[in-house]
Amino acid sequence: MMQSEGEYAGSQAAEHAGIPYTLSTMGTASIEDVAKAAPNGRNWFQLYLWTDRDQSLDLIERAARAGYDTLMVTVDTAVAGARLRDVRNGMTIPPALTAKTVLDASYRPAWWFNFLTHEPLNFASLSNFAGTPSELINSMFDPTLTYDDLDWLRKVWKGKLVVKGIQTVDDAKKAVDHGADGIVISNHGGRQLDRAPIPLHLLPDVAAVLKGRTAIILDTGIMSGGDVIAAMALGADFTLVGRAYLYGLMAGGRAGVDRAIEILSTQASRTMQLLGVTQINDLGPEHVRLL
């Protein structure tokens, strides 16, 4: 959606940097093609459970056969949030070129060339779909998820299992009790429910209960290396990065993603130096003040 190299650029840059890359169910490159593009990378698969469990199982089995080592099931999309910016900006599949979009892109000839000289955008793991991502979520994804579904996933998936979209301490504990190897504290980038808890503020409470018992991952609001360090100081084992690397992708394809990772890494190192900390294990809550 951002640039034609898409998931190939993201997975290859992650492979080069030695960090995992997570392919979405709604990705525009297939499970198998991403595995071929980054054969030595730690490839993870992010799963939205479908109402049709056989189709979900097919995706899971494809990911296993392709060598993906971690399944990240997302649980905060019972229904799609009111993503009004998507509607205003023509964020549909295929993209709708509104007058505003055309005007905004008129002075970016490289974007136009990229857009017009590549295959039409589509979801690689789904059948052909026309409409907004919100309409897709509401028509295909299962709004009735329970912990029984997590038990089922634990049986059919033999690799690491991570639950994304945790927003309470109680749910974090239950996810681990039902077999999750990790939990992602996330409010989906603020795009699902307005006024949802800020993940960074919830993090200390989750860490107080689950630190050392499961992998604690933070998502949402990671836009600099300093954000990564703040999350780790409050108890996260690591963070996810979404929008930040997409800016690099839009600016320069694979080279742009490499540059985004380099910037984040440099910022993280500088932040630790200015805190007087020489190793990650020395970070603690005393290094962060929550407003």
C-alpha positions as a Markdown table, in Angstrom:
| # | Residue | x | y | z |
|---|---|---|---|---|
| 1 | Met | 0.0 | 0.0 | 0.0 |
| 2 | Met | 2.9 | 2.3 | 0.7 |
| 3 | Gln | 5.4 | 1.3 | -2.0 |
| 4 | Ser | 5.6 | -1.6 | -4.4 |
| 5 | Glu | 8.5 | -3.4 | -2.6 |
| 6 | Gly | 6.2 | -3.7 | 0.4 |
| 7 | Glu | 6.6 | -6.8 | 2.5 |
| 8 | Tyr | 9.7 | -7.9 | 0.5 |
| 9 | Ala | 11.6 | -4.7 | 1.6 |
| 10 | Gly | 10.4 | -5.0 | 5.2 |
| 11 | Ser | 11.3 | -8.7 | 5.6 |
| 12 | Gln | 14.7 | -8.3 | 3.9 |
| 13 | Ala | 15.7 | -5.3 | 5.9 |
| 14 | Ala | 14.7 | -7.1 | 9.1 |
| 15 | Glu | 16.7 | -10.2 | 8.0 |
| 16 | His | 19.7 | -7.9 | 7.5 |
| 17 | Ala | 19.3 | -6.3 | 10.9 |
| 18 | Gly | 18.8 | -9.6 | 12.7 |
| 19 | Ile | 15.3 | -8.8 | 13.9 |
| 20 | Pro | 12.0 | -10.6 | 13.3 |
| 21 | Tyr | 9.5 | -9.5 | 10.6 |
| 22 | Thr | 5.8 | -10.1 | 11.0 |
| 23 | Leu | 3.7 | -10.7 | 7.9 |
| 24 | Ser | 0.0 | -9.7 | 8.2 |
| 25 | Thr | -3.0 | -11.8 | 7.1 |
| 26 | Met | -3.8 | -8.7 | 5.2 |
| 27 | Gly | -0.4 | -8.5 | 3.6 |
| 28 | Thr | 0.1 | -7.9 | -0.1 |
| 29 | Ala | 2.8 | -10.6 | -0.5 |
| 30 | Ser | 2.1 | -14.2 | 0.2 |
| 31 | Ile | 3.4 | -16.3 | 3.1 |
| 32 | Glu | 5.6 | -18.4 | 0.7 |
| 33 | Asp | 7.0 | -15.4 | -1.3 |
| 34 | Val | 8.1 | -13.6 | 1.9 |
| 35 | Ala | 9.8 | -16.7 | 3.1 |
| 36 | Lys | 11.7 | -16.9 | -0.2 |
| 37 | Ala | 12.6 | -13.2 | -0.1 |
| 38 | Ala | 14.1 | -13.5 | 3.4 |
| 39 | Pro | 15.0 | -17.2 | 3.7 |
| 40 | Asn | 17.4 | -16.6 | 6.7 |
| 41 | Gly | 15.1 | -14.2 | 8.5 |
| 42 | Arg | 13.0 | -14.8 | 11.6 |
| 43 | Asn | 9.6 | -14.7 | 9.8 |
| 44 | Trp | 6.5 | -14.4 | 12.0 |
| 45 | Phe | 2.9 | -14.6 | 10.8 |
| 46 | Gln | 0.2 | -12.3 | 12.2 |
| 47 | Leu | -3.2 | -14.0 | 12.1 |
| 48 | Tyr | -6.7 | -12.7 | 12.1 |
| 49 | Leu | -9.0 | -15.6 | 12.9 |
| 50 | Trp | -11.7 | -16.1 | 10.2 |
| 51 | Thr | -15.2 | -17.2 | 10.8 |
| 52 | Asp | -14.3 | -20.1 | 8.6 |
| 53 | Arg | -11.8 | -22.0 | 10.8 |
| 54 | Asp | -10.7 | -24.3 | 7.9 |
| 55 | Gln | -9.4 | -21.2 | 6.1 |
| 56 | Ser | -7.6 | -20.1 | 9.2 |
| 57 | Leu | -6.1 | -23.5 | 9.6 |
| 58 | Asp | -4.9 | -23.4 | 6.0 |
| 59 | Leu | -3.0 | -20.2 | 6.6 |
| 60 | Ile | -1.5 | -21.6 | 9.8 |
| 61 | Glu | -0.3 | -24.7 | 8.1 |
| 62 | Arg | 1.1 | -22.7 | 5.2 |
| 63 | Ala | 3.1 | -20.6 | 7.6 |
| 64 | Ala | 4.4 | -23.7 | 9.4 |
| 65 | Arg | 5.5 | -25.3 | 6.1 |
| 66 | Ala | 7.2 | -22.0 | 5.0 |
| 67 | Gly | 9.3 | -22.0 | 8.2 |
| 68 | Tyr | 7.6 | -19.2 | 10.2 |
| 69 | Asp | 8.5 | -19.7 | 13.9 |
| 70 | Thr | 6.0 | -17.5 | 15.6 |
| 71 | Leu | 2.2 | -17.0 | 15.2 |
| 72 | Met | 0.9 | -13.7 | 16.4 |
| 73 | Val | -2.9 | -13.8 | 16.8 |
| 74 | Thr | -4.6 | -10.4 | 16.9 |
| 75 | Val | -7.6 | -10.2 | 19.3 |
| 76 | Asp | -8.7 | -6.6 | 19.3 |
| 77 | Thr | -10.6 | -6.5 | 16.0 |
| 78 | Ala | -14.0 | -8.0 | 17.0 |
| 79 | Val | -15.3 | -5.4 | 14.7 |
| 80 | Ala | -13.5 | -2.7 | 12.7 |
| 81 | Gly | -12.9 | 0.6 | 14.3 |
| 82 | Ala | -14.3 | 3.8 | 12.7 |
| 83 | Arg | -11.2 | 4.5 | 10.6 |
| 84 | Leu | -12.4 | 7.8 | 9.3 |
| 85 | Arg | -9.1 | 8.8 | 7.8 |
| 86 | Asp | -9.1 | 5.7 | 5.6 |
| 87 | Val | -12.5 | 6.7 | 4.2 |
| 88 | Arg | -11.4 | 10.3 | 3.6 |
| 89 | Asn | -8.2 | 9.3 | 1.9 |
| 90 | Gly | -9.7 | 6.6 | -0.4 |
| 91 | Met | -8.1 | 3.7 | 1.6 |
| 92 | Thr | -9.8 | 0.9 | -0.3 |
| 93 | Ile | -8.7 | -2.2 | -2.1 |
| 94 | Pro | -8.0 | -1.4 | -4.9 |
| 95 | Pro | -7.2 | 2.2 | -3.8 |
| 96 | Ala | -9.7 | 4.9 | -4.8 |
| 97 | Leu | -8.0 | 7.9 | -6.3 |
| 98 | Thr | -10.0 | 10.8 | -4.9 |
| 99 | Ala | -9.4 | 14.4 | -6.1 |
| 100 | Lys | -7.5 | 15.0 | -2.8 |
| 101 | Thr | -5.3 | 12.0 | -3.3 |
| 102 | Val | -4.4 | 13.0 | -6.9 |
| 103 | Leu | -3.6 | 16.6 | -5.8 |
| 104 | Asp | -1.5 | 15.4 | -2.9 |
| 105 | Ala | 0.5 | 13.1 | -5.2 |
| 106 | Ser | 0.7 | 15.4 | -8.1 |
| 107 | Tyr | 4.2 | 16.7 | -7.2 |
| 108 | Arg | 5.6 | 13.2 | -6.5 |
| 109 | Pro | 6.2 | 11.7 | -10.0 |
| 110 | Ala | 8.3 | 8.8 | -8.6 |
| 111 | Trp | 5.2 | 7.7 | -6.6 |
| 112 | Trp | 3.0 | 7.8 | -9.7 |
| 113 | Phe | 5.5 | 5.9 | -11.7 |
| 114 | Asn | 5.8 | 3.2 | -9.0 |
| 115 | Phe | 2.0 | 3.0 | -8.7 |
| 116 | Leu | 1.2 | 2.8 | -12.4 |
| 117 | Thr | 3.9 | 0.4 | -13.4 |
| 118 | His | 3.2 | -2.4 | -10.9 |
| 119 | Glu | 0.4 | -5.0 | -10.5 |
| 120 | Pro | -2.9 | -3.8 | -8.9 |
| 121 | Leu | -2.9 | -4.0 | -5.1 |
| 122 | Asn | -4.5 | -7.0 | -3.5 |
| 123 | Phe | -4.4 | -9.1 | -0.4 |
| 124 | Ala | -2.2 | -12.1 | -1.1 |
| 125 | Ser | -3.6 | -14.4 | 1.5 |
| 126 | Leu | -7.3 | -13.6 | 0.8 |
| 127 | Ser | -9.6 | -14.1 | -2.1 |
| 128 | Asn | -10.1 | -11.0 | -4.3 |
| 129 | Phe | -11.9 | -8.3 | -2.3 |
| 130 | Ala | -13.1 | -4.8 | -3.2 |
| 131 | Gly | -13.8 | -2.4 | -0.4 |
| 132 | Thr | -12.3 | -0.8 | 2.6 |
| 133 | Pro | -10.2 | -2.8 | 5.1 |
| 134 | Ser | -13.0 | -2.1 | 7.7 |
| 135 | Glu | -15.5 | -3.8 | 5.5 |
| 136 | Leu | -13.2 | -6.7 | 5.0 |
| 137 | Ile | -12.8 | -7.1 | 8.8 |
| 138 | Asn | -16.5 | -7.0 | 9.4 |
| 139 | Ser | -17.3 | -9.5 | 6.7 |
| 140 | Met | -14.6 | -12.2 | 7.1 |
| 141 | Phe | -13.1 | -12.1 | 10.6 |
| 142 | Asp | -14.6 | -13.8 | 13.6 |
| 143 | Pro | -16.1 | -11.4 | 16.2 |
| 144 | Thr | -16.8 | -14.2 | 18.7 |
| 145 | Leu | -13.3 | -15.1 | 19.9 |
| 146 | Thr | -12.9 | -16.7 | 23.3 |
| 147 | Tyr | -10.1 | -18.3 | 25.2 |
| 148 | Asp | -11.3 | -21.6 | 23.7 |
| 149 | Asp | -10.0 | -20.4 | 20.4 |
| 150 | Leu | -6.6 | -19.7 | 22.0 |
| 151 | Asp | -6.6 | -23.3 | 23.3 |
| 152 | Trp | -7.3 | -24.5 | 19.7 |
| 153 | Leu | -4.5 | -22.4 | 18.3 |
| 154 | Arg | -2.1 | -23.8 | 20.9 |
| 155 | Lys | -3.0 | -27.3 | 19.8 |
| 156 | Val | -2.6 | -26.7 | 16.0 |
| 157 | Trp | 0.4 | -24.4 | 16.1 |
| 158 | Lys | 3.7 | -25.9 | 17.4 |
| 159 | Gly | 5.8 | -22.8 | 17.3 |
| 160 | Lys | 5.8 | -19.8 | 19.5 |
| 161 | Leu | 2.3 | -18.3 | 20.1 |
| 162 | Val | 1.9 | -14.6 | 20.8 |
| 163 | Val | -1.4 | -12.8 | 21.6 |
| 164 | Lys | -1.7 | -9.2 | 20.3 |
| 165 | Gly | -4.2 | -6.6 | 21.5 |
| 166 | Ile | -4.0 | -7.1 | 25.3 |
| 167 | Gln | -5.3 | -4.1 | 27.2 |
| 168 | Thr | -5.8 | -5.3 | 30.7 |
| 169 | Val | -3.7 | -7.1 | 33.3 |
| 170 | Asp | -6.4 | -9.8 | 33.7 |
| 171 | Asp | -6.4 | -10.6 | 30.0 |
| 172 | Ala | -2.6 | -10.7 | 29.9 |
| 173 | Lys | -2.7 | -13.3 | 32.7 |
| 174 | Lys | -5.4 | -15.4 | 31.1 |
| 175 | Ala | -3.6 | -15.4 | 27.7 |
| 176 | Val | -0.5 | -16.9 | 29.4 |
| 177 | Asp | -2.6 | -19.4 | 31.4 |
| 178 | His | -4.0 | -20.6 | 28.0 |
| 179 | Gly | -0.6 | -21.2 | 26.5 |
| 180 | Ala | 0.6 | -18.0 | 25.0 |
| 181 | Asp | 4.4 | -17.6 | 24.9 |
| 182 | Gly | 4.1 | -13.9 | 24.7 |
| 183 | Ile | 1.6 | -11.0 | 24.9 |
| 184 | Val | 1.5 | -7.8 | 23.0 |
| 185 | Ile | 0.1 | -4.8 | 24.9 |
| 186 | Ser | -1.5 | -2.8 | 22.1 |
| 187 | Asn | -4.4 | -0.6 | 21.2 |
| 188 | His | -3.9 | -1.1 | 17.5 |
| 189 | Gly | -2.2 | 2.2 | 17.0 |
| 190 | Gly | -5.3 | 4.0 | 18.3 |
| 191 | Arg | -7.3 | 3.0 | 15.3 |
| 192 | Gln | -9.8 | 0.6 | 16.9 |
| 193 | Leu | -11.3 | 2.2 | 20.1 |
| 194 | Asp | -11.0 | 5.9 | 20.9 |
| 195 | Arg | -9.7 | 6.5 | 24.5 |
| 196 | Ala | -8.4 | 2.9 | 24.8 |
| 197 | Pro | -5.7 | 2.6 | 27.5 |
| 198 | Ile | -2.3 | 3.9 | 26.5 |
| 199 | Pro | -0.1 | 0.7 | 26.3 |
| 200 | Leu | 3.0 | 2.4 | 27.9 |
| 201 | His | 0.9 | 3.3 | 30.9 |
| 202 | Leu | -0.5 | -0.3 | 31.3 |
| 203 | Leu | 3.0 | -1.8 | 30.8 |
| 204 | Pro | 4.3 | -1.5 | 34.4 |
| 205 | Asp | 1.2 | -3.2 | 35.9 |
| 206 | Val | 1.6 | -6.1 | 33.4 |
| 207 | Ala | 5.3 | -6.4 | 34.1 |
| 208 | Ala | 4.7 | -6.5 | 37.8 |
| 209 | Val | 2.7 | -9.7 | 37.4 |
| 210 | Leu | 4.2 | -11.4 | 34.4 |
| 211 | Lys | 7.9 | -10.3 | 34.1 |
| 212 | Gly | 10.0 | -13.4 | 33.6 |
| 213 | Arg | 6.9 | -15.6 | 33.0 |
| 214 | Thr | 6.2 | -14.7 | 29.4 |
| 215 | Ala | 7.6 | -12.4 | 26.7 |
| 216 | Ile | 6.1 | -8.9 | 27.2 |
| 217 | Ile | 5.9 | -6.9 | 24.0 |
| 218 | Leu | 4.8 | -3.3 | 23.6 |
| 219 | Asp | 3.1 | -2.0 | 20.4 |
| 220 | Thr | 1.6 | 1.5 | 19.7 |
| 221 | Gly | 3.4 | 4.8 | 19.7 |
| 222 | Ile | 7.0 | 3.5 | 19.0 |
| 223 | Met | 8.2 | 6.3 | 16.7 |
| 224 | Ser | 11.8 | 6.7 | 17.9 |
| 225 | Gly | 14.6 | 4.7 | 19.6 |
| 226 | Gly | 13.9 | 6.7 | 22.8 |
| 227 | Asp | 10.4 | 5.2 | 22.8 |
| 228 | Val | 11.9 | 1.7 | 22.6 |
| 229 | Ile | 14.2 | 2.4 | 25.5 |
| 230 | Ala | 11.3 | 3.8 | 27.6 |
| 231 | Ala | 9.2 | 0.7 | 27.0 |
| 232 | Met | 12.1 | -1.6 | 27.9 |
| 233 | Ala | 12.8 | 0.4 | 31.1 |
| 234 | Leu | 9.1 | -0.1 | 32.2 |
| 235 | Gly | 9.3 | -3.9 | 31.7 |
| 236 | Ala | 8.9 | -4.7 | 28.0 |
| 237 | Asp | 11.2 | -7.3 | 26.5 |
| 238 | Phe | 11.0 | -5.6 | 23.2 |
| 239 | Thr | 8.7 | -3.5 | 21.1 |
| 240 | Leu | 7.0 | -3.7 | 17.7 |
| 241 | Val | 7.6 | -1.0 | 15.0 |
| 242 | Gly | 4.9 | -0.3 | 12.5 |
| 243 | Arg | 4.4 | 3.2 | 11.2 |
| 244 | Ala | 8.0 | 4.2 | 11.7 |
| 245 | Tyr | 9.4 | 1.7 | 9.2 |
| 246 | Leu | 6.6 | 2.5 | 6.7 |
| 247 | Tyr | 7.8 | 6.1 | 6.4 |
| 248 | Gly | 11.2 | 4.7 | 5.4 |
| 249 | Leu | 9.5 | 2.3 | 2.9 |
| 250 | Met | 7.5 | 5.2 | 1.3 |
| 251 | Ala | 10.6 | 7.3 | 1.0 |
| 252 | Gly | 13.0 | 4.8 | -0.4 |
| 253 | Gly | 11.8 | 1.2 | -0.6 |
| 254 | Arg | 14.2 | -1.3 | 0.9 |
| 255 | Ala | 17.0 | 1.3 | 1.4 |
| 256 | Gly | 14.5 | 3.4 | 3.2 |
| 257 | Val | 13.6 | 0.6 | 5.6 |
| 258 | Asp | 17.3 | -0.1 | 6.3 |
| 259 | Arg | 17.7 | 3.6 | 7.0 |
| 260 | Ala | 14.7 | 3.7 | 9.4 |
| 261 | Ile | 16.1 | 0.7 | 11.4 |
| 262 | Glu | 19.5 | 2.5 | 11.5 |
| 263 | Ile | 17.9 | 5.7 | 12.8 |
| 264 | Leu | 16.0 | 3.8 | 15.5 |
| 265 | Ser | 19.1 | 1.9 | 16.6 |
| 266 | Thr | 21.2 | 5.0 | 16.7 |
| 267 | Gln | 18.5 | 6.8 | 18.8 |
| 268 | Ala | 18.2 | 3.9 | 21.2 |
| 269 | Ser | 22.0 | 3.8 | 21.8 |
| 270 | Arg | 22.2 | 7.6 | 22.2 |
| 271 | Thr | 19.3 | 7.6 | 24.7 |
| 272 | Met | 21.0 | 4.9 | 26.8 |
| 273 | Gln | 24.3 | 6.9 | 26.7 |
| 274 | Leu | 22.6 | 10.0 | 27.9 |
| 275 | Leu | 20.9 | 8.0 | 30.7 |
| 276 | Gly | 24.3 | 6.7 | 31.8 |
| 277 | Val | 23.2 | 3.1 | 31.1 |
| 278 | Thr | 25.6 | 0.7 | 29.4 |
| 279 | Gln | 23.4 | -2.4 | 29.0 |
| 280 | Ile | 19.7 | -3.1 | 28.6 |
| 281 | Asn | 19.5 | -5.0 | 31.9 |
| 282 | Asp | 20.4 | -1.8 | 33.7 |
| 283 | Leu | 17.3 | 0.0 | 32.6 |
| 284 | Gly | 14.5 | 0.4 | 35.1 |
| 285 | Pro | 11.4 | 2.4 | 36.0 |
| 286 | Glu | 13.5 | 5.1 | 37.5 |
| 287 | His | 14.5 | 6.1 | 33.9 |
| 288 | Val | 11.0 | 6.9 | 32.9 |
| 289 | Arg | 8.4 | 9.5 | 34.1 |
| 290 | Leu | 4.9 | 8.8 | 32.9 |
| 291 | Leu | 2.8 | 11.9 | 32.3 |
